Amino acid sequence: MYIYSRIRDMRVDNSLSQAKIAEILGTTQQQYSKWERGEQEIPVHHLITLARLYKVSIDYLVGISKNK
């Protein structure tokens, strides 16, 4: 699924650690890692936060659009 690779790629492209993203989202690094690997679904409110952080659309994050 696009969402998992996209949120990882966006994090790496922005030189951010899982721990830093987890801090921004108010969760643990372990929980964020589960979302990034696709073991659990990431809540929509966190997708909104990530889209704002990376300045992309949610459609891009979830693979609906190829346009950021």
Biopython code that builds the backbone (N, CA, C, O; Angstrom):
import numpy as np
from Bio.PDB.StructureBuilder import StructureBuilder

atoms = [
    (1, "MET", "N", (0.838, -1.185, 0.000)),
    (1, "MET", "CA", (0.000, 0.000, 0.000)),
    (1, "MET", "C", (0.880, 1.244, 0.000)),
    (1, "MET", "O", (1.938, 1.294, 0.627)),
    (2, "TYR", "N", (0.404, 2.228, -0.719)),
    (2, "TYR", "CA", (1.163, 3.463, -0.853)),
    (2, "TYR", "C", (1.371, 4.196, 0.456)),
    (2, "TYR", "O", (2.442, 4.752, 0.699)),
    (3, "ILE", "N", (0.355, 4.198, 1.295)),
    (3, "ILE", "CA", (0.427, 5.030, 2.503)),
    (3, "ILE", "C", (1.660, 4.720, 3.342)),
    (3, "ILE", "O", (2.316, 5.633, 3.843)),
    (4, "TYR", "N", (1.974, 3.459, 3.496)),
    (4, "TYR", "CA", (3.074, 3.093, 4.378)),
    (4, "TYR", "C", (4.417, 3.505, 3.792)),
    (4, "TYR", "O", (5.267, 4.047, 4.499)),
    (5, "SER", "N", (4.607, 3.250, 2.518)),
    (5, "SER", "CA", (5.866, 3.659, 1.901)),
    (5, "SER", "C", (5.947, 5.176, 1.771)),
    (5, "SER", "O", (7.027, 5.755, 1.891)),
    (6, "ARG", "N", (4.818, 5.815, 1.529)),
    (6, "ARG", "CA", (4.848, 7.276, 1.390)),
    (6, "ARG", "C", (5.186, 7.964, 2.707)),
    (6, "ARG", "O", (5.990, 8.895, 2.723)),
    (7, "ILE", "N", (4.589, 7.524, 3.809)),
    (7, "ILE", "CA", (4.905, 8.222, 5.060)),
    (7, "ILE", "C", (6.354, 7.976, 5.451)),
    (7, "ILE", "O", (6.991, 8.846, 6.045)),
    (8, "ARG", "N", (6.878, 6.804, 5.126)),
    (8, "ARG", "CA", (8.297, 6.541, 5.394)),
    (8, "ARG", "C", (9.175, 7.400, 4.492)),
    (8, "ARG", "O", (10.116, 8.044, 4.956)),
    (9, "ASP", "N", (8.860, 7.405, 3.202)),
    (9, "ASP", "CA", (9.651, 8.186, 2.253)),
    (9, "ASP", "C", (9.650, 9.670, 2.611)),
    (9, "ASP", "O", (10.688, 10.327, 2.536)),
    (10, "MET", "N", (8.503, 10.192, 2.994)),
    (10, "MET", "CA", (8.420, 11.607, 3.361)),
    (10, "MET", "C", (9.273, 11.887, 4.596)),
    (10, "MET", "O", (9.944, 12.916, 4.671)),
    (11, "ARG", "N", (9.246, 10.983, 5.548)),
    (11, "ARG", "CA", (10.059, 11.155, 6.760)),
    (11, "ARG", "C", (11.539, 11.162, 6.410)),
    (11, "ARG", "O", (12.284, 12.036, 6.854)),
    (12, "VAL", "N", (11.962, 10.189, 5.615)),
    (12, "VAL", "CA", (13.367, 10.077, 5.235)),
    (12, "VAL", "C", (13.793, 11.281, 4.392)),
    (12, "VAL", "O", (14.867, 11.842, 4.608)),
    (13, "ASP", "N", (12.953, 11.675, 3.434)),
    (13, "ASP", "CA", (13.263, 12.825, 2.577)),
    (13, "ASP", "C", (13.450, 14.108, 3.378)),
    (13, "ASP", "O", (14.175, 15.011, 2.961)),
    (14, "ASN", "N", (12.792, 14.181, 4.529)),
    (14, "ASN", "CA", (12.885, 15.369, 5.379)),
    (14, "ASN", "C", (13.884, 15.193, 6.519)),
    (14, "ASN", "O", (13.941, 16.004, 7.445)),
    (15, "SER", "N", (14.667, 14.125, 6.436)),
    (15, "SER", "CA", (15.730, 13.843, 7.422)),
    (15, "SER", "C", (15.206, 13.844, 8.863)),
    (15, "SER", "O", (15.815, 14.420, 9.765)),
    (16, "LEU", "N", (14.061, 13.182, 9.048)),
    (16, "LEU", "CA", (13.456, 13.087, 10.372)),
    (16, "LEU", "C", (13.492, 11.647, 10.859)),
    (16, "LEU", "O", (13.362, 10.711, 10.070)),
    (17, "SER", "N", (13.667, 11.481, 12.143)),
    (17, "SER", "CA", (13.667, 10.145, 12.735)),
    (17, "SER", "C", (12.236, 9.725, 13.077)),
    (17, "SER", "O", (11.334, 10.557, 13.170)),
    (18, "GLN", "N", (12.055, 8.436, 13.259)),
    (18, "GLN", "CA", (10.750, 7.959, 13.726)),
    (18, "GLN", "C", (10.433, 8.561, 15.083)),
    (18, "GLN", "O", (9.283, 8.904, 15.359)),
    (19, "ALA", "N", (11.439, 8.692, 15.929)),
    (19, "ALA", "CA", (11.232, 9.261, 17.264)),
    (19, "ALA", "C", (10.736, 10.704, 17.176)),
    (19, "ALA", "O", (9.867, 11.104, 17.951)),
    (20, "LYS", "N", (11.279, 11.490, 16.240)),
    (20, "LYS", "CA", (10.855, 12.884, 16.095)),
    (20, "LYS", "C", (9.419, 12.961, 15.606)),
    (20, "LYS", "O", (8.633, 13.760, 16.116)),
    (21, "ILE", "N", (9.069, 12.140, 14.624)),
    (21, "ILE", "CA", (7.688, 12.136, 14.124)),
    (21, "ILE", "C", (6.738, 11.679, 15.222)),
    (21, "ILE", "O", (5.654, 12.241, 15.378)),
    (22, "ALA", "N", (7.130, 10.681, 15.972)),
    (22, "ALA", "CA", (6.298, 10.209, 17.079)),
    (22, "ALA", "C", (6.071, 11.335, 18.088)),
    (22, "ALA", "O", (4.963, 11.502, 18.598)),
    (23, "GLU", "N", (7.111, 12.096, 18.373)),
    (23, "GLU", "CA", (6.984, 13.227, 19.299)),
    (23, "GLU", "C", (5.994, 14.255, 18.754)),
    (23, "GLU", "O", (5.153, 14.760, 19.497)),
    (24, "ILE", "N", (6.090, 14.564, 17.472)),
    (24, "ILE", "CA", (5.171, 15.518, 16.845)),
    (24, "ILE", "C", (3.731, 15.017, 16.927)),
    (24, "ILE", "O", (2.807, 15.799, 17.150)),
    (25, "LEU", "N", (3.548, 13.709, 16.747)),
    (25, "LEU", "CA", (2.200, 13.120, 16.760)),
    (25, "LEU", "C", (1.701, 12.814, 18.170)),
    (25, "LEU", "O", (0.530, 12.487, 18.361)),
    (26, "GLY", "N", (2.591, 12.919, 19.156)),
    (26, "GLY", "CA", (2.185, 12.647, 20.535)),
    (26, "GLY", "C", (2.013, 11.161, 20.813)),
    (26, "GLY", "O", (1.108, 10.755, 21.541)),
    (27, "THR", "N", (2.883, 10.359, 20.230)),
    (27, "THR", "CA", (2.828, 8.914, 20.425)),
    (27, "THR", "C", (4.251, 8.404, 20.649)),
    (27, "THR", "O", (5.186, 9.192, 20.791)),
    (28, "THR", "N", (4.401, 7.105, 20.677)),
    (28, "THR", "CA", (5.725, 6.524, 20.882)),
    (28, "THR", "C", (6.363, 6.181, 19.540)),
    (28, "THR", "O", (5.680, 6.064, 18.523)),
    (29, "GLN", "N", (7.667, 6.024, 19.557)),
    (29, "GLN", "CA", (8.383, 5.612, 18.352)),
    (29, "GLN", "C", (7.923, 4.220, 17.941)),
    (29, "GLN", "O", (7.802, 3.931, 16.750)),
    (30, "GLN", "N", (7.669, 3.363, 18.913)),
    (30, "GLN", "CA", (7.231, 1.999, 18.612)),
    (30, "GLN", "C", (5.886, 2.001, 17.881)),
    (30, "GLN", "O", (5.693, 1.250, 16.926)),
    (31, "GLN", "N", (4.958, 2.851, 18.337)),
    (31, "GLN", "CA", (3.654, 2.926, 17.684)),
    (31, "GLN", "C", (3.791, 3.488, 16.277)),
    (31, "GLN", "O", (3.196, 2.970, 15.332)),
    (32, "TYR", "N", (4.574, 4.544, 16.144)),
    (32, "TYR", "CA", (4.762, 5.121, 14.809)),
    (32, "TYR", "C", (5.380, 4.087, 13.862)),
    (32, "TYR", "O", (4.996, 4.010, 12.695)),
    (33, "SER", "N", (6.325, 3.301, 14.353)),
    (33, "SER", "CA", (6.958, 2.268, 13.541)),
    (33, "SER", "C", (5.925, 1.264, 13.031)),
    (33, "SER", "O", (6.007, 0.823, 11.885)),
    (34, "LYS", "N", (4.968, 0.903, 13.861)),
    (34, "LYS", "CA", (3.902, -0.019, 13.440)),
    (34, "LYS", "C", (3.086, 0.581, 12.302)),
    (34, "LYS", "O", (2.714, -0.122, 11.363)),
    (35, "TRP", "N", (2.808, 1.880, 12.385)),
    (35, "TRP", "CA", (2.058, 2.537, 11.303)),
    (35, "TRP", "C", (2.873, 2.559, 10.028)),
    (35, "TRP", "O", (2.353, 2.290, 8.945)),
    (36, "GLU", "N", (4.142, 2.876, 10.154)),
    (36, "GLU", "CA", (5.010, 2.985, 8.986)),
    (36, "GLU", "C", (5.204, 1.636, 8.306)),
    (36, "GLU", "O", (5.358, 1.584, 7.085)),
    (37, "ARG", "N", (5.199, 0.557, 9.057)),
    (37, "ARG", "CA", (5.336, -0.794, 8.491)),
    (37, "ARG", "C", (4.002, -1.372, 8.029)),
    (37, "ARG", "O", (3.970, -2.427, 7.395)),
    (38, "GLY", "N", (2.916, -0.697, 8.339)),
    (38, "GLY", "CA", (1.603, -1.178, 7.933)),
    (38, "GLY", "C", (1.015, -2.222, 8.847)),
    (38, "GLY", "O", (0.066, -2.912, 8.474)),
    (39, "GLU", "N", (1.565, -2.350, 10.043)),
    (39, "GLU", "CA", (1.041, -3.323, 10.997)),
    (39, "GLU", "C", (-0.270, -2.848, 11.621)),
    (39, "GLU", "O", (-1.101, -3.658, 12.032)),
    (40, "GLN", "N", (-0.444, -1.543, 11.686)),
    (40, "GLN", "CA", (-1.682, -0.939, 12.188)),
    (40, "GLN", "C", (-2.008, 0.260, 11.320)),
    (40, "GLN", "O", (-1.120, 0.888, 10.743)),
    (41, "GLU", "N", (-3.295, 0.570, 11.234)),
    (41, "GLU", "CA", (-3.701, 1.729, 10.450)),
    (41, "GLU", "C", (-3.431, 3.006, 11.226)),
    (41, "GLU", "O", (-3.652, 3.080, 12.435)),
    (42, "ILE", "N", (-2.952, 4.000, 10.510)),
    (42, "ILE", "CA", (-2.675, 5.283, 11.134)),
    (42, "ILE", "C", (-3.978, 6.089, 11.195)),
    (42, "ILE", "O", (-4.692, 6.176, 10.196)),
    (43, "PRO", "N", (-4.292, 6.674, 12.342)),
    (43, "PRO", "CA", (-5.528, 7.452, 12.453)),
    (43, "PRO", "C", (-5.529, 8.669, 11.520)),
    (43, "PRO", "O", (-4.485, 9.257, 11.238)),
    (44, "VAL", "N", (-6.703, 9.020, 11.060)),
    (44, "VAL", "CA", (-6.857, 10.128, 10.123)),
    (44, "VAL", "C", (-6.299, 11.427, 10.695)),
    (44, "VAL", "O", (-5.679, 12.198, 9.962)),
    (45, "HIS", "N", (-6.502, 11.686, 11.978)),
    (45, "HIS", "CA", (-6.009, 12.954, 12.524)),
    (45, "HIS", "C", (-4.486, 13.029, 12.468)),
    (45, "HIS", "O", (-3.929, 14.125, 12.399)),
    (46, "HIS", "N", (-3.803, 11.885, 12.495)),
    (46, "HIS", "CA", (-2.352, 11.885, 12.347)),
    (46, "HIS", "C", (-1.962, 12.087, 10.877)),
    (46, "HIS", "O", (-0.948, 12.721, 10.587)),
    (47, "LEU", "N", (-2.753, 11.555, 9.963)),
    (47, "LEU", "CA", (-2.493, 11.811, 8.542)),
    (47, "LEU", "C", (-2.603, 13.298, 8.232)),
    (47, "LEU", "O", (-1.813, 13.842, 7.460)),
    (48, "ILE", "N", (-3.580, 13.944, 8.836)),
    (48, "ILE", "CA", (-3.738, 15.392, 8.647)),
    (48, "ILE", "C", (-2.503, 16.122, 9.149)),
    (48, "ILE", "O", (-1.988, 17.015, 8.476)),
    (49, "THR", "N", (-2.031, 15.747, 10.325)),
    (49, "THR", "CA", (-0.829, 16.372, 10.891)),
    (49, "THR", "C", (0.373, 16.151, 9.985)),
    (49, "THR", "O", (1.142, 17.081, 9.743)),
    (50, "LEU", "N", (0.547, 14.934, 9.480)),
    (50, "LEU", "CA", (1.679, 14.640, 8.603)),
    (50, "LEU", "C", (1.580, 15.402, 7.285)),
    (50, "LEU", "O", (2.586, 15.907, 6.785)),
    (51, "ALA", "N", (0.385, 15.489, 6.723)),
    (51, "ALA", "CA", (0.204, 16.239, 5.478)),
    (51, "ALA", "C", (0.581, 17.704, 5.677)),
    (51, "ALA", "O", (1.227, 18.305, 4.818)),
    (52, "ARG", "N", (0.184, 18.267, 6.790)),
    (52, "ARG", "CA", (0.551, 19.664, 7.073)),
    (52, "ARG", "C", (2.052, 19.798, 7.288)),
    (52, "ARG", "O", (2.665, 20.742, 6.790)),
    (53, "LEU", "N", (2.648, 18.870, 8.020)),
    (53, "LEU", "CA", (4.075, 18.904, 8.290)),
    (53, "LEU", "C", (4.884, 18.852, 6.993)),
    (53, "LEU", "O", (5.824, 19.625, 6.810)),
    (54, "TYR", "N", (4.514, 17.939, 6.101)),
    (54, "TYR", "CA", (5.255, 17.740, 4.864)),
    (54, "TYR", "C", (4.775, 18.637, 3.729)),
    (54, "TYR", "O", (5.363, 18.648, 2.647)),
    (55, "LYS", "N", (3.702, 19.391, 3.980)),
    (55, "LYS", "CA", (3.134, 20.297, 2.970)),
    (55, "LYS", "C", (2.722, 19.545, 1.702)),
    (55, "LYS", "O", (3.046, 19.936, 0.581)),
    (56, "VAL", "N", (1.994, 18.451, 1.929)),
    (56, "VAL", "CA", (1.438, 17.646, 0.834)),
    (56, "VAL", "C", (-0.030, 17.385, 1.146)),
    (56, "VAL", "O", (-0.495, 17.635, 2.258)),
    (57, "SER", "N", (-0.751, 16.882, 0.155)),
    (57, "SER", "CA", (-2.158, 16.550, 0.387)),
    (57, "SER", "C", (-2.278, 15.162, 1.010)),
    (57, "SER", "O", (-1.391, 14.319, 0.871)),
    (58, "ILE", "N", (-3.377, 14.953, 1.687)),
    (58, "ILE", "CA", (-3.654, 13.621, 2.225)),
    (58, "ILE", "C", (-3.821, 12.634, 1.070)),
    (58, "ILE", "O", (-3.433, 11.471, 1.181)),
    (59, "ASP", "N", (-4.395, 13.099, -0.031)),
    (59, "ASP", "CA", (-4.530, 12.235, -1.208)),
    (59, "ASP", "C", (-3.174, 11.697, -1.643)),
    (59, "ASP", "O", (-3.067, 10.537, -2.041)),
    (60, "TYR", "N", (-2.147, 12.519, -1.573)),
    (60, "TYR", "CA", (-0.806, 12.067, -1.934)),
    (60, "TYR", "C", (-0.300, 11.028, -0.930)),
    (60, "TYR", "O", (0.239, 9.992, -1.318)),
    (61, "LEU", "N", (-0.478, 11.314, 0.349)),
    (61, "LEU", "CA", (0.001, 10.387, 1.378)),
    (61, "LEU", "C", (-0.619, 8.999, 1.250)),
    (61, "LEU", "O", (0.052, 7.991, 1.470)),
    (62, "VAL", "N", (-1.901, 8.950, 0.894)),
    (62, "VAL", "CA", (-2.576, 7.657, 0.839)),
    (62, "VAL", "C", (-2.568, 7.020, -0.551)),
    (62, "VAL", "O", (-3.142, 5.949, -0.749)),
    (63, "GLY", "N", (-1.916, 7.681, -1.514)),
    (63, "GLY", "CA", (-1.743, 7.094, -2.830)),
    (63, "GLY", "C", (-2.853, 7.340, -3.811)),
    (63, "GLY", "O", (-2.882, 6.714, -4.870)),
    (64, "ILE", "N", (-3.774, 8.233, -3.497)),
    (64, "ILE", "CA", (-4.853, 8.560, -4.450)),
    (64, "ILE", "C", (-4.321, 9.428, -5.572)),
    (64, "ILE", "O", (-4.757, 9.323, -6.718)),
    (65, "SER", "N", (-3.370, 10.290, -5.226)),
    (65, "SER", "CA", (-2.813, 11.223, -6.200)),
    (65, "SER", "C", (-1.293, 11.098, -6.242)),
    (65, "SER", "O", (-0.652, 10.764, -5.245)),
    (66, "LYS", "N", (-0.744, 11.370, -7.398)),
    (66, "LYS", "CA", (0.713, 11.422, -7.538)),
    (66, "LYS", "C", (1.222, 12.850, -7.351)),
    (66, "LYS", "O", (2.429, 13.085, -7.295)),
    (67, "ASN", "N", (0.301, 13.788, -7.255)),
    (67, "ASN", "CA", (0.662, 15.202, -7.074)),
    (67, "ASN", "C", (0.704, 15.528, -5.590)),
    (67, "ASN", "O", (-0.256, 15.299, -4.854)),
    (68, "LYS", "N", (1.838, 16.064, -5.171)),
    (68, "LYS", "CA", (1.989, 16.406, -3.769)),
    (68, "LYS", "C", (1.029, 17.505, -3.376)),
    (68, "LYS", "O", (1.014, 17.927, -2.219)),
]
sb = StructureBuilder()
sb.init_structure("model")
sb.init_model(0)
sb.init_chain("A")
sb.init_seg("    ")
for serial, (resi, resn, name, xyz) in enumerate(atoms, 1):
    if name == "N":
        sb.init_residue(resn, " ", resi, " ")
    sb.init_atom(name, np.array(xyz, "f"), 0.0, 1.0, " ", f" {name:<3s}", serial, name[0])
structure = sb.get_structure()
